[in-house]
Amino acid sequence: MSTEDLEKEINMLKERNKRVEKDKDWETSSTRRGLLVIFTYLAIGFYLNAIQIENPWLNAIVPSIGFLLSTLTLPYFKNLWIKFNQRKEKQV
């Protein structure tokens, strides 16, 4: 493999890493979480309204807040899972 080929490959990897970092930043952003809560609230509100539940927009708050709480606690449980699995790998 030539030096030029290696440089091209390194540049491709750097570009890929930039894209991955941007995706990771988006996945953990408060903007994304906020949008997900809003879209969840709207979807549930419209659904409850369509099936004629009393106070659909008020009732849509609970599952939306539940969804938000689940997204906020997932990183904690992810870290626990990683620690647990690292211990298993060390035992093998």
PyMOL Python script that loads the backbone (N, CA, C, O; Angstrom):
from pymol import cmd

cmd.read_pdbstr("""\
ATOM      1  N   MET A   1       0.856  -1.170   0.000  1.00  0.00           N
ATOM      2  CA  MET A   1       0.000   0.000   0.000  1.00  0.00           C
ATOM      3  C   MET A   1       0.905   1.238   0.000  1.00  0.00           C
ATOM      4  O   MET A   1       1.878   1.305   0.751  1.00  0.00           O
ATOM      5  N   SER A   2       0.576   2.202  -0.841  1.00  0.00           N
ATOM      6  CA  SER A   2       1.406   3.398  -0.970  1.00  0.00           C
ATOM      7  C   SER A   2       1.095   4.402   0.141  1.00  0.00           C
ATOM      8  O   SER A   2       0.084   4.295   0.835  1.00  0.00           O
ATOM      9  N   THR A   3       1.972   5.358   0.286  1.00  0.00           N
ATOM     10  CA  THR A   3       1.792   6.417   1.273  1.00  0.00           C
ATOM     11  C   THR A   3       0.532   7.218   0.977  1.00  0.00           C
ATOM     12  O   THR A   3      -0.202   7.597   1.889  1.00  0.00           O
ATOM     13  N   GLU A   4       0.288   7.474  -0.305  1.00  0.00           N
ATOM     14  CA  GLU A   4      -0.926   8.208  -0.695  1.00  0.00           C
ATOM     15  C   GLU A   4      -2.181   7.449  -0.293  1.00  0.00           C
ATOM     16  O   GLU A   4      -3.136   8.040   0.211  1.00  0.00           O
ATOM     17  N   ASP A   5      -2.180   6.131  -0.516  1.00  0.00           N
ATOM     18  CA  ASP A   5      -3.331   5.307  -0.135  1.00  0.00           C
ATOM     19  C   ASP A   5      -3.560   5.356   1.374  1.00  0.00           C
ATOM     20  O   ASP A   5      -4.696   5.457   1.836  1.00  0.00           O
ATOM     21  N   LEU A   6      -2.476   5.285   2.129  1.00  0.00           N
ATOM     22  CA  LEU A   6      -2.585   5.341   3.586  1.00  0.00           C
ATOM     23  C   LEU A   6      -3.122   6.699   4.043  1.00  0.00           C
ATOM     24  O   LEU A   6      -3.947   6.770   4.954  1.00  0.00           O
ATOM     25  N   GLU A   7      -2.657   7.763   3.412  1.00  0.00           N
ATOM     26  CA  GLU A   7      -3.145   9.099   3.758  1.00  0.00           C
ATOM     27  C   GLU A   7      -4.629   9.238   3.439  1.00  0.00           C
ATOM     28  O   GLU A   7      -5.383   9.816   4.221  1.00  0.00           O
ATOM     29  N   LYS A   8      -5.051   8.707   2.283  1.00  0.00           N
ATOM     30  CA  LYS A   8      -6.464   8.746   1.917  1.00  0.00           C
ATOM     31  C   LYS A   8      -7.303   7.980   2.940  1.00  0.00           C
ATOM     32  O   LYS A   8      -8.362   8.442   3.364  1.00  0.00           O
ATOM     33  N   GLU A   9      -6.815   6.811   3.325  1.00  0.00           N
ATOM     34  CA  GLU A   9      -7.545   5.986   4.283  1.00  0.00           C
ATOM     35  C   GLU A   9      -7.630   6.686   5.645  1.00  0.00           C
ATOM     36  O   GLU A   9      -8.674   6.659   6.296  1.00  0.00           O
ATOM     37  N   ILE A  10      -6.539   7.304   6.064  1.00  0.00           N
ATOM     38  CA  ILE A  10      -6.540   8.037   7.331  1.00  0.00           C
ATOM     39  C   ILE A  10      -7.523   9.195   7.274  1.00  0.00           C
ATOM     40  O   ILE A  10      -8.266   9.425   8.229  1.00  0.00           O
ATOM     41  N   ASN A  11      -7.537   9.922   6.173  1.00  0.00           N
ATOM     42  CA  ASN A  11      -8.477  11.035   6.021  1.00  0.00           C
ATOM     43  C   ASN A  11      -9.923  10.552   6.020  1.00  0.00           C
ATOM     44  O   ASN A  11     -10.794  11.207   6.592  1.00  0.00           O
ATOM     45  N   MET A  12     -10.184   9.415   5.386  1.00  0.00           N
ATOM     46  CA  MET A  12     -11.534   8.846   5.385  1.00  0.00           C
ATOM     47  C   MET A  12     -11.947   8.476   6.811  1.00  0.00           C
ATOM     48  O   MET A  12     -13.084   8.717   7.214  1.00  0.00           O
ATOM     49  N   LEU A  13     -11.026   7.894   7.566  1.00  0.00           N
ATOM     50  CA  LEU A  13     -11.322   7.524   8.954  1.00  0.00           C
ATOM     51  C   LEU A  13     -11.579   8.763   9.817  1.00  0.00           C
ATOM     52  O   LEU A  13     -12.465   8.754  10.672  1.00  0.00           O
ATOM     53  N   LYS A  14     -10.804   9.822   9.591  1.00  0.00           N
ATOM     54  CA  LYS A  14     -11.018  11.061  10.337  1.00  0.00           C
ATOM     55  C   LYS A  14     -12.393  11.648  10.040  1.00  0.00           C
ATOM     56  O   LYS A  14     -13.082  12.101  10.953  1.00  0.00           O
ATOM     57  N   GLU A  15     -12.796  11.644   8.781  1.00  0.00           N
ATOM     58  CA  GLU A  15     -14.115  12.147   8.400  1.00  0.00           C
ATOM     59  C   GLU A  15     -15.219  11.306   9.025  1.00  0.00           C
ATOM     60  O   GLU A  15     -16.216  11.836   9.516  1.00  0.00           O
ATOM     61  N   ARG A  16     -15.031  10.007   9.000  1.00  0.00           N
ATOM     62  CA  ARG A  16     -16.014   9.099   9.608  1.00  0.00           C
ATOM     63  C   ARG A  16     -16.124   9.369  11.100  1.00  0.00           C
ATOM     64  O   ARG A  16     -17.229   9.412  11.642  1.00  0.00           O
ATOM     65  N   ASN A  17     -14.995   9.552  11.768  1.00  0.00           N
ATOM     66  CA  ASN A  17     -14.998   9.833  13.201  1.00  0.00           C
ATOM     67  C   ASN A  17     -15.716  11.139  13.514  1.00  0.00           C
ATOM     68  O   ASN A  17     -16.409  11.233  14.527  1.00  0.00           O
ATOM     69  N   LYS A  18     -15.561  12.148  12.659  1.00  0.00           N
ATOM     70  CA  LYS A  18     -16.274  13.419  12.850  1.00  0.00           C
ATOM     71  C   LYS A  18     -17.786  13.200  12.778  1.00  0.00           C
ATOM     72  O   LYS A  18     -18.541  13.730  13.593  1.00  0.00           O
ATOM     73  N   ARG A  19     -18.220  12.405  11.783  1.00  0.00           N
ATOM     74  CA  ARG A  19     -19.654  12.119  11.646  1.00  0.00           C
ATOM     75  C   ARG A  19     -20.175  11.363  12.869  1.00  0.00           C
ATOM     76  O   ARG A  19     -21.256  11.660  13.378  1.00  0.00           O
ATOM     77  N   VAL A  20     -19.401  10.391  13.333  1.00  0.00           N
ATOM     78  CA  VAL A  20     -19.811   9.595  14.496  1.00  0.00           C
ATOM     79  C   VAL A  20     -19.918  10.479  15.732  1.00  0.00           C
ATOM     80  O   VAL A  20     -20.859  10.341  16.512  1.00  0.00           O
ATOM     81  N   GLU A  21     -18.969  11.379  15.916  1.00  0.00           N
ATOM     82  CA  GLU A  21     -19.006  12.296  17.060  1.00  0.00           C
ATOM     83  C   GLU A  21     -20.223  13.210  16.998  1.00  0.00           C
ATOM     84  O   GLU A  21     -20.862  13.460  18.019  1.00  0.00           O
ATOM     85  N   LYS A  22     -20.549  13.709  15.809  1.00  0.00           N
ATOM     86  CA  LYS A  22     -21.739  14.557  15.665  1.00  0.00           C
ATOM     87  C   LYS A  22     -23.005  13.765  15.990  1.00  0.00           C
ATOM     88  O   LYS A  22     -23.905  14.270  16.662  1.00  0.00           O
ATOM     89  N   ASP A  23     -23.069  12.517  15.508  1.00  0.00           N
ATOM     90  CA  ASP A  23     -24.223  11.668  15.816  1.00  0.00           C
ATOM     91  C   ASP A  23     -24.329  11.428  17.316  1.00  0.00           C
ATOM     92  O   ASP A  23     -25.423  11.468  17.878  1.00  0.00           O
ATOM     93  N   LYS A  24     -23.203  11.182  17.958  1.00  0.00           N
ATOM     94  CA  LYS A  24     -23.190  10.938  19.402  1.00  0.00           C
ATOM     95  C   LYS A  24     -23.650  12.188  20.155  1.00  0.00           C
ATOM     96  O   LYS A  24     -24.425  12.093  21.107  1.00  0.00           O
ATOM     97  N   ASP A  25     -23.172  13.358  19.727  1.00  0.00           N
ATOM     98  CA  ASP A  25     -23.594  14.606  20.354  1.00  0.00           C
ATOM     99  C   ASP A  25     -25.103  14.800  20.224  1.00  0.00           C
ATOM    100  O   ASP A  25     -25.764  15.215  21.176  1.00  0.00           O
ATOM    101  N   TRP A  26     -25.641  14.503  19.054  1.00  0.00           N
ATOM    102  CA  TRP A  26     -27.081  14.625  18.832  1.00  0.00           C
ATOM    103  C   TRP A  26     -27.849  13.659  19.721  1.00  0.00           C
ATOM    104  O   TRP A  26     -28.852  14.038  20.326  1.00  0.00           O
ATOM    105  N   GLU A  27     -27.394  12.429  19.807  1.00  0.00           N
ATOM    106  CA  GLU A  27     -28.095  11.412  20.597  1.00  0.00           C
ATOM    107  C   GLU A  27     -28.212  11.799  22.070  1.00  0.00           C
ATOM    108  O   GLU A  27     -29.185  11.431  22.729  1.00  0.00           O
ATOM    109  N   THR A  28     -27.244  12.528  22.587  1.00  0.00           N
ATOM    110  CA  THR A  28     -27.254  12.889  24.005  1.00  0.00           C
ATOM    111  C   THR A  28     -27.689  14.331  24.247  1.00  0.00           C
ATOM    112  O   THR A  28     -27.640  14.804  25.383  1.00  0.00           O
ATOM    113  N   SER A  29     -28.110  15.032  23.209  1.00  0.00           N
ATOM    114  CA  SER A  29     -28.435  16.452  23.355  1.00  0.00           C
ATOM    115  C   SER A  29     -29.794  16.666  24.026  1.00  0.00           C
ATOM    116  O   SER A  29     -30.709  15.852  23.897  1.00  0.00           O
ATOM    117  N   SER A  30     -29.894  17.775  24.740  1.00  0.00           N
ATOM    118  CA  SER A  30     -31.172  18.131  25.356  1.00  0.00           C
ATOM    119  C   SER A  30     -32.182  18.561  24.290  1.00  0.00           C
ATOM    120  O   SER A  30     -33.390  18.439  24.495  1.00  0.00           O
ATOM    121  N   THR A  31     -31.696  19.058  23.162  1.00  0.00           N
ATOM    122  CA  THR A  31     -32.593  19.414  22.055  1.00  0.00           C
ATOM    123  C   THR A  31     -33.343  18.184  21.567  1.00  0.00           C
ATOM    124  O   THR A  31     -34.559  18.227  21.380  1.00  0.00           O
ATOM    125  N   ARG A  32     -32.620  17.088  21.361  1.00  0.00           N
ATOM    126  CA  ARG A  32     -33.242  15.849  20.905  1.00  0.00           C
ATOM    127  C   ARG A  32     -34.255  15.355  21.921  1.00  0.00           C
ATOM    128  O   ARG A  32     -35.369  14.977  21.559  1.00  0.00           O
ATOM    129  N   ARG A  33     -33.874  15.355  23.192  1.00  0.00           N
ATOM    130  CA  ARG A  33     -34.789  14.892  24.238  1.00  0.00           C
ATOM    131  C   ARG A  33     -36.039  15.755  24.289  1.00  0.00           C
ATOM    132  O   ARG A  33     -37.153  15.247  24.415  1.00  0.00           O
ATOM    133  N   GLY A  34     -35.844  17.065  24.190  1.00  0.00           N
ATOM    134  CA  GLY A  34     -36.992  17.971  24.208  1.00  0.00           C
ATOM    135  C   GLY A  34     -37.934  17.725  23.044  1.00  0.00           C
ATOM    136  O   GLY A  34     -39.153  17.693  23.211  1.00  0.00           O
ATOM    137  N   LEU A  35     -37.358  17.553  21.868  1.00  0.00           N
ATOM    138  CA  LEU A  35     -38.190  17.277  20.689  1.00  0.00           C
ATOM    139  C   LEU A  35     -38.939  15.957  20.838  1.00  0.00           C
ATOM    140  O   LEU A  35     -40.108  15.858  20.463  1.00  0.00           O
ATOM    141  N   LEU A  36     -38.275  14.950  21.380  1.00  0.00           N
ATOM    142  CA  LEU A  36     -38.939  13.661  21.577  1.00  0.00           C
ATOM    143  C   LEU A  36     -40.100  13.776  22.560  1.00  0.00           C
ATOM    144  O   LEU A  36     -41.146  13.160  22.359  1.00  0.00           O
ATOM    145  N   VAL A  37     -39.922  14.561  23.616  1.00  0.00           N
ATOM    146  CA  VAL A  37     -41.010  14.754  24.577  1.00  0.00           C
ATOM    147  C   VAL A  37     -42.174  15.478  23.904  1.00  0.00           C
ATOM    148  O   VAL A  37     -43.331  15.095  24.081  1.00  0.00           O
ATOM    149  N   ILE A  38     -41.874  16.509  23.144  1.00  0.00           N
ATOM    150  CA  ILE A  38     -42.934  17.256  22.446  1.00  0.00           C
ATOM    151  C   ILE A  38     -43.675  16.360  21.462  1.00  0.00           C
ATOM    152  O   ILE A  38     -44.906  16.352  21.436  1.00  0.00           O
ATOM    153  N   PHE A  39     -42.932  15.604  20.651  1.00  0.00           N
ATOM    154  CA  PHE A  39     -43.580  14.727  19.669  1.00  0.00           C
ATOM    155  C   PHE A  39     -44.371  13.616  20.355  1.00  0.00           C
ATOM    156  O   PHE A  39     -45.439  13.230  19.878  1.00  0.00           O
ATOM    157  N   THR A  40     -43.857  13.104  21.465  1.00  0.00           N
ATOM    158  CA  THR A  40     -44.586  12.080  22.221  1.00  0.00           C
ATOM    159  C   THR A  40     -45.883  12.662  22.757  1.00  0.00           C
ATOM    160  O   THR A  40     -46.944  12.047  22.645  1.00  0.00           O
ATOM    161  N   TYR A  41     -45.790  13.852  23.341  1.00  0.00           N
ATOM    162  CA  TYR A  41     -46.973  14.520  23.880  1.00  0.00           C
ATOM    163  C   TYR A  41     -48.026  14.743  22.792  1.00  0.00           C
ATOM    164  O   TYR A  41     -49.206  14.455  22.992  1.00  0.00           O
ATOM    165  N   LEU A  42     -47.586  15.257  21.640  1.00  0.00           N
ATOM    166  CA  LEU A  42     -48.525  15.520  20.550  1.00  0.00           C
ATOM    167  C   LEU A  42     -49.156  14.230  20.029  1.00  0.00           C
ATOM    168  O   LEU A  42     -50.367  14.170  19.818  1.00  0.00           O
ATOM    169  N   ALA A  43     -48.344  13.209  19.825  1.00  0.00           N
ATOM    170  CA  ALA A  43     -48.880  11.944  19.298  1.00  0.00           C
ATOM    171  C   ALA A  43     -49.895  11.340  20.257  1.00  0.00           C
ATOM    172  O   ALA A  43     -50.960  10.891  19.833  1.00  0.00           O
ATOM    173  N   ILE A  44     -49.575  11.326  21.532  1.00  0.00           N
ATOM    174  CA  ILE A  44     -50.496  10.748  22.514  1.00  0.00           C
ATOM    175  C   ILE A  44     -51.735  11.627  22.664  1.00  0.00           C
ATOM    176  O   ILE A  44     -52.851  11.124  22.787  1.00  0.00           O
ATOM    177  N   GLY A  45     -51.528  12.941  22.651  1.00  0.00           N
ATOM    178  CA  GLY A  45     -52.676  13.854  22.746  1.00  0.00           C
ATOM    179  C   GLY A  45     -53.641  13.685  21.595  1.00  0.00           C
ATOM    180  O   GLY A  45     -54.853  13.623  21.801  1.00  0.00           O
ATOM    181  N   PHE A  46     -53.111  13.611  20.377  1.00  0.00           N
ATOM    182  CA  PHE A  46     -53.988  13.410  19.214  1.00  0.00           C
ATOM    183  C   PHE A  46     -54.689  12.055  19.278  1.00  0.00           C
ATOM    184  O   PHE A  46     -55.868  11.942  18.941  1.00  0.00           O
ATOM    185  N   TYR A  47     -53.961  11.033  19.709  1.00  0.00           N
ATOM    186  CA  TYR A  47     -54.568   9.700  19.822  1.00  0.00           C
ATOM    187  C   TYR A  47     -55.688   9.698  20.863  1.00  0.00           C
ATOM    188  O   TYR A  47     -56.786   9.204  20.604  1.00  0.00           O
ATOM    189  N   LEU A  48     -55.400  10.255  22.043  1.00  0.00           N
ATOM    190  CA  LEU A  48     -56.432  10.286  23.087  1.00  0.00           C
ATOM    191  C   LEU A  48     -57.625  11.123  22.650  1.00  0.00           C
ATOM    192  O   LEU A  48     -58.767  10.800  22.979  1.00  0.00           O
ATOM    193  N   ASN A  49     -57.370  12.178  21.923  1.00  0.00           N
ATOM    194  CA  ASN A  49     -58.455  13.002  21.391  1.00  0.00           C
ATOM    195  C   ASN A  49     -59.279  12.208  20.377  1.00  0.00           C
ATOM    196  O   ASN A  49     -60.508  12.280  20.378  1.00  0.00           O
ATOM    197  N   ALA A  50     -58.605  11.458  19.522  1.00  0.00           N
ATOM    198  CA  ALA A  50     -59.295  10.684  18.479  1.00  0.00           C
ATOM    199  C   ALA A  50     -60.178   9.592  19.076  1.00  0.00           C
ATOM    200  O   ALA A  50     -61.238   9.287  18.530  1.00  0.00           O
ATOM    201  N   ILE A  51     -59.756   9.008  20.179  1.00  0.00           N
ATOM    202  CA  ILE A  51     -60.586   7.958  20.794  1.00  0.00           C
ATOM    203  C   ILE A  51     -61.497   8.531  21.876  1.00  0.00           C
ATOM    204  O   ILE A  51     -62.106   7.801  22.657  1.00  0.00           O
ATOM    205  N   GLN A  52     -61.570   9.858  21.895  1.00  0.00           N
ATOM    206  CA  GLN A  52     -62.514  10.607  22.729  1.00  0.00           C
ATOM    207  C   GLN A  52     -62.342  10.354  24.236  1.00  0.00           C
ATOM    208  O   GLN A  52     -63.315  10.151  24.963  1.00  0.00           O
ATOM    209  N   ILE A  53     -61.096  10.372  24.676  1.00  0.00           N
ATOM    210  CA  ILE A  53     -60.805  10.304  26.110  1.00  0.00           C
ATOM    211  C   ILE A  53     -61.013  11.697  26.697  1.00  0.00           C
ATOM    212  O   ILE A  53     -60.690  12.701  26.062  1.00  0.00           O
ATOM    213  N   GLU A  54     -61.548  11.750  27.898  1.00  0.00           N
ATOM    214  CA  GLU A  54     -61.765  13.036  28.545  1.00  0.00           C
ATOM    215  C   GLU A  54     -60.423  13.688  28.873  1.00  0.00           C
ATOM    216  O   GLU A  54     -59.510  13.011  29.344  1.00  0.00           O
ATOM    217  N   ASN A  55     -60.294  14.962  28.636  1.00  0.00           N
ATOM    218  CA  ASN A  55     -59.066  15.737  28.872  1.00  0.00           C
ATOM    219  C   ASN A  55     -57.831  15.105  28.211  1.00  0.00           C
ATOM    220  O   ASN A  55     -56.855  14.800  28.896  1.00  0.00           O
ATOM    221  N   PRO A  56     -57.868  14.908  26.899  1.00  0.00           N
ATOM    222  CA  PRO A  56     -56.759  14.203  26.247  1.00  0.00           C
ATOM    223  C   PRO A  56     -55.405  14.899  26.403  1.00  0.00           C
ATOM    224  O   PRO A  56     -54.380  14.235  26.557  1.00  0.00           O
ATOM    225  N   TRP A  57     -55.402  16.237  26.363  1.00  0.00           N
ATOM    226  CA  TRP A  57     -54.120  16.958  26.414  1.00  0.00           C
ATOM    227  C   TRP A  57     -53.540  16.950  27.818  1.00  0.00           C
ATOM    228  O   TRP A  57     -52.320  16.953  27.985  1.00  0.00           O
ATOM    229  N   LEU A  58     -54.384  16.939  28.810  1.00  0.00           N
ATOM    230  CA  LEU A  58     -53.904  16.811  30.181  1.00  0.00           C
ATOM    231  C   LEU A  58     -53.384  15.393  30.432  1.00  0.00           C
ATOM    232  O   LEU A  58     -52.339  15.208  31.055  1.00  0.00           O
ATOM    233  N   ASN A  59     -54.120  14.405  29.945  1.00  0.00           N
ATOM    234  CA  ASN A  59     -53.715  13.015  30.136  1.00  0.00           C
ATOM    235  C   ASN A  59     -52.456  12.650  29.347  1.00  0.00           C
ATOM    236  O   ASN A  59     -51.769  11.690  29.695  1.00  0.00           O
ATOM    237  N   ALA A  60     -52.153  13.392  28.307  1.00  0.00           N
ATOM    238  CA  ALA A  60     -50.956  13.110  27.501  1.00  0.00           C
ATOM    239  C   ALA A  60     -49.673  13.525  28.215  1.00  0.00           C
ATOM    240  O   ALA A  60     -48.581  13.119  27.818  1.00  0.00           O
ATOM    241  N   ILE A  61     -49.804  14.331  29.264  1.00  0.00           N
ATOM    242  CA  ILE A  61     -48.605  14.785  29.985  1.00  0.00           C
ATOM    243  C   ILE A  61     -47.897  13.633  30.684  1.00  0.00           C
ATOM    244  O   ILE A  61     -46.670  13.547  30.644  1.00  0.00           O
ATOM    245  N   VAL A  62     -48.653  12.749  31.321  1.00  0.00           N
ATOM    246  CA  VAL A  62     -48.049  11.683  32.127  1.00  0.00           C
ATOM    247  C   VAL A  62     -47.120  10.787  31.306  1.00  0.00           C
ATOM    248  O   VAL A  62     -45.971  10.601  31.707  1.00  0.00           O
ATOM    249  N   PRO A  63     -47.561  10.224  30.177  1.00  0.00           N
ATOM    250  CA  PRO A  63     -46.632   9.378  29.425  1.00  0.00           C
ATOM    251  C   PRO A  63     -45.442  10.159  28.846  1.00  0.00           C
ATOM    252  O   PRO A  63     -44.352   9.610  28.686  1.00  0.00           O
ATOM    253  N   SER A  64     -45.659  11.431  28.539  1.00  0.00           N
ATOM    254  CA  SER A  64     -44.559  12.240  28.014  1.00  0.00           C
ATOM    255  C   SER A  64     -43.494  12.465  29.075  1.00  0.00           C
ATOM    256  O   SER A  64     -42.301  12.377  28.783  1.00  0.00           O
ATOM    257  N   ILE A  65     -43.907  12.754  30.296  1.00  0.00           N
ATOM    258  CA  ILE A  65     -42.957  12.920  31.400  1.00  0.00           C
ATOM    259  C   ILE A  65     -42.275  11.586  31.707  1.00  0.00           C
ATOM    260  O   ILE A  65     -41.079  11.547  31.996  1.00  0.00           O
ATOM    261  N   GLY A  66     -43.033  10.507  31.643  1.00  0.00           N
ATOM    262  CA  GLY A  66     -42.442   9.175  31.848  1.00  0.00           C
ATOM    263  C   GLY A  66     -41.371   8.879  30.815  1.00  0.00           C
ATOM    264  O   GLY A  66     -40.319   8.326  31.135  1.00  0.00           O
ATOM    265  N   PHE A  67     -41.643   9.246  29.589  1.00  0.00           N
ATOM    266  CA  PHE A  67     -40.651   9.046  28.529  1.00  0.00           C
ATOM    267  C   PHE A  67     -39.404   9.881  28.796  1.00  0.00           C
ATOM    268  O   PHE A  67     -38.284   9.397  28.638  1.00  0.00           O
ATOM    269  N   LEU A  68     -39.596  11.130  29.198  1.00  0.00           N
ATOM    270  CA  LEU A  68     -38.456  11.995  29.515  1.00  0.00           C
ATOM    271  C   LEU A  68     -37.625  11.399  30.644  1.00  0.00           C
ATOM    272  O   LEU A  68     -36.398  11.347  30.550  1.00  0.00           O
ATOM    273  N   LEU A  69     -38.276  10.952  31.701  1.00  0.00           N
ATOM    274  CA  LEU A  69     -37.547  10.362  32.823  1.00  0.00           C
ATOM    275  C   LEU A  69     -36.772   9.119  32.392  1.00  0.00           C
ATOM    276  O   LEU A  69     -35.658   8.879  32.859  1.00  0.00           O
ATOM    277  N   SER A  70     -37.364   8.340  31.506  1.00  0.00           N
ATOM    278  CA  SER A  70     -36.655   7.139  31.049  1.00  0.00           C
ATOM    279  C   SER A  70     -35.412   7.515  30.254  1.00  0.00           C
ATOM    280  O   SER A  70     -34.386   6.844  30.370  1.00  0.00           O
ATOM    281  N   THR A  71     -35.481   8.576  29.446  1.00  0.00           N
ATOM    282  CA  THR A  71     -34.291   8.975  28.684  1.00  0.00           C
ATOM    283  C   THR A  71     -33.228   9.569  29.588  1.00  0.00           C
ATOM    284  O   THR A  71     -32.039   9.477  29.286  1.00  0.00           O
ATOM    285  N   LEU A  72     -33.639  10.179  30.695  1.00  0.00           N
ATOM    286  CA  LEU A  72     -32.663  10.760  31.617  1.00  0.00           C
ATOM    287  C   LEU A  72     -31.972   9.699  32.470  1.00  0.00           C
ATOM    288  O   LEU A  72     -30.822   9.874  32.873  1.00  0.00           O
ATOM    289  N   THR A  73     -32.677   8.593  32.748  1.00  0.00           N
ATOM    290  CA  THR A  73     -32.092   7.555  33.604  1.00  0.00           C
ATOM    291  C   THR A  73     -31.349   6.480  32.814  1.00  0.00           C
ATOM    292  O   THR A  73     -30.573   5.720  33.394  1.00  0.00           O
ATOM    293  N   LEU A  74     -31.570   6.403  31.514  1.00  0.00           N
ATOM    294  CA  LEU A  74     -30.899   5.367  30.729  1.00  0.00           C
ATOM    295  C   LEU A  74     -29.371   5.434  30.798  1.00  0.00           C
ATOM    296  O   LEU A  74     -28.740   4.382  30.896  1.00  0.00           O
ATOM    297  N   PRO A  75     -28.745   6.610  30.753  1.00  0.00           N
ATOM    298  CA  PRO A  75     -27.282   6.635  30.857  1.00  0.00           C
ATOM    299  C   PRO A  75     -26.771   6.002  32.157  1.00  0.00           C
ATOM    300  O   PRO A  75     -25.738   5.334  32.153  1.00  0.00           O
ATOM    301  N   TYR A  76     -27.484   6.208  33.262  1.00  0.00           N
ATOM    302  CA  TYR A  76     -27.098   5.594  34.530  1.00  0.00           C
ATOM    303  C   TYR A  76     -27.126   4.074  34.423  1.00  0.00           C
ATOM    304  O   TYR A  76     -26.177   3.401  34.825  1.00  0.00           O
ATOM    305  N   PHE A  77     -28.211   3.539  33.883  1.00  0.00           N
ATOM    306  CA  PHE A  77     -28.332   2.091  33.754  1.00  0.00           C
ATOM    307  C   PHE A  77     -27.361   1.534  32.714  1.00  0.00           C
ATOM    308  O   PHE A  77     -26.893   0.403  32.840  1.00  0.00           O
ATOM    309  N   LYS A  78     -27.062   2.326  31.694  1.00  0.00           N
ATOM    310  CA  LYS A  78     -26.061   1.918  30.703  1.00  0.00           C
ATOM    311  C   LYS A  78     -24.703   1.741  31.375  1.00  0.00           C
ATOM    312  O   LYS A  78     -24.006   0.757  31.129  1.00  0.00           O
ATOM    313  N   ASN A  79     -24.333   2.696  32.222  1.00  0.00           N
ATOM    314  CA  ASN A  79     -23.055   2.600  32.932  1.00  0.00           C
ATOM    315  C   ASN A  79     -23.013   1.394  33.860  1.00  0.00           C
ATOM    316  O   ASN A  79     -21.988   0.717  33.950  1.00  0.00           O
ATOM    317  N   LEU A  80     -24.118   1.117  34.553  1.00  0.00           N
ATOM    318  CA  LEU A  80     -24.181  -0.087  35.384  1.00  0.00           C
ATOM    319  C   LEU A  80     -23.989  -1.343  34.537  1.00  0.00           C
ATOM    320  O   LEU A  80     -23.258  -2.257  34.919  1.00  0.00           O
ATOM    321  N   TRP A  81     -24.643  -1.375  33.404  1.00  0.00           N
ATOM    322  CA  TRP A  81     -24.547  -2.535  32.516  1.00  0.00           C
ATOM    323  C   TRP A  81     -23.105  -2.723  32.032  1.00  0.00           C
ATOM    324  O   TRP A  81     -22.592  -3.842  31.994  1.00  0.00           O
ATOM    325  N   ILE A  82     -22.461  -1.611  31.664  1.00  0.00           N
ATOM    326  CA  ILE A  82     -21.074  -1.674  31.191  1.00  0.00           C
ATOM    327  C   ILE A  82     -20.169  -2.205  32.301  1.00  0.00           C
ATOM    328  O   ILE A  82     -19.331  -3.071  32.050  1.00  0.00           O
ATOM    329  N   LYS A  83     -20.327  -1.698  33.525  1.00  0.00           N
ATOM    330  CA  LYS A  83     -19.508  -2.175  34.650  1.00  0.00           C
ATOM    331  C   LYS A  83     -19.716  -3.661  34.892  1.00  0.00           C
ATOM    332  O   LYS A  83     -18.759  -4.404  35.112  1.00  0.00           O
ATOM    333  N   PHE A  84     -20.973  -4.088  34.850  1.00  0.00           N
ATOM    334  CA  PHE A  84     -21.282  -5.494  35.076  1.00  0.00           C
ATOM    335  C   PHE A  84     -20.644  -6.368  34.000  1.00  0.00           C
ATOM    336  O   PHE A  84     -20.065  -7.410  34.306  1.00  0.00           O
ATOM    337  N   ASN A  85     -20.750  -5.952  32.757  1.00  0.00           N
ATOM    338  CA  ASN A  85     -20.194  -6.743  31.662  1.00  0.00           C
ATOM    339  C   ASN A  85     -18.675  -6.718  31.635  1.00  0.00           C
ATOM    340  O   ASN A  85     -18.059  -7.681  31.178  1.00  0.00           O
ATOM    341  N   GLN A  86     -18.051  -5.641  32.115  1.00  0.00           N
ATOM    342  CA  GLN A  86     -16.595  -5.615  32.204  1.00  0.00           C
ATOM    343  C   GLN A  86     -16.102  -6.632  33.207  1.00  0.00           C
ATOM    344  O   GLN A  86     -15.074  -7.275  32.996  1.00  0.00           O
ATOM    345  N   ARG A  87     -16.837  -6.782  34.306  1.00  0.00           N
ATOM    346  CA  ARG A  87     -16.467  -7.790  35.314  1.00  0.00           C
ATOM    347  C   ARG A  87     -16.561  -9.194  34.751  1.00  0.00           C
ATOM    348  O   ARG A  87     -15.715 -10.045  35.027  1.00  0.00           O
ATOM    349  N   LYS A  88     -17.610  -9.430  33.950  1.00  0.00           N
ATOM    350  CA  LYS A  88     -17.781 -10.739  33.336  1.00  0.00           C
ATOM    351  C   LYS A  88     -16.634 -11.039  32.380  1.00  0.00           C
ATOM    352  O   LYS A  88     -16.151 -12.170  32.326  1.00  0.00           O
ATOM    353  N   GLU A  89     -16.192 -10.025  31.619  1.00  0.00           N
ATOM    354  CA  GLU A  89     -15.091 -10.220  30.667  1.00  0.00           C
ATOM    355  C   GLU A  89     -13.791 -10.541  31.394  1.00  0.00           C
ATOM    356  O   GLU A  89     -13.002 -11.359  30.919  1.00  0.00           O
ATOM    357  N   LYS A  90     -13.561  -9.908  32.538  1.00  0.00           N
ATOM    358  CA  LYS A  90     -12.347 -10.148  33.308  1.00  0.00           C
ATOM    359  C   LYS A  90     -12.320 -11.561  33.878  1.00  0.00           C
ATOM    360  O   LYS A  90     -11.247 -12.143  34.041  1.00  0.00           O
ATOM    361  N   GLN A  91     -13.491 -12.117  34.183  1.00  0.00           N
ATOM    362  CA  GLN A  91     -13.572 -13.461  34.752  1.00  0.00           C
ATOM    363  C   GLN A  91     -13.298 -14.543  33.709  1.00  0.00           C
ATOM    364  O   GLN A  91     -12.869 -15.644  34.052  1.00  0.00           O
ATOM    365  N   VAL A  92     -13.541 -14.234  32.458  1.00  0.00           N
ATOM    366  CA  VAL A  92     -13.389 -15.231  31.390  1.00  0.00           C
ATOM    367  C   VAL A  92     -11.971 -15.456  31.019  1.00  0.00           C
ATOM    368  O   VAL A  92     -11.684 -16.265  30.137  1.00  0.00           O
TER     369      VAL A  92
END
""", "prot")
cmd.dss("prot")
cmd.show_as("cartoon", "prot")
cmd.util.cbc("prot")
cmd.orient("prot")
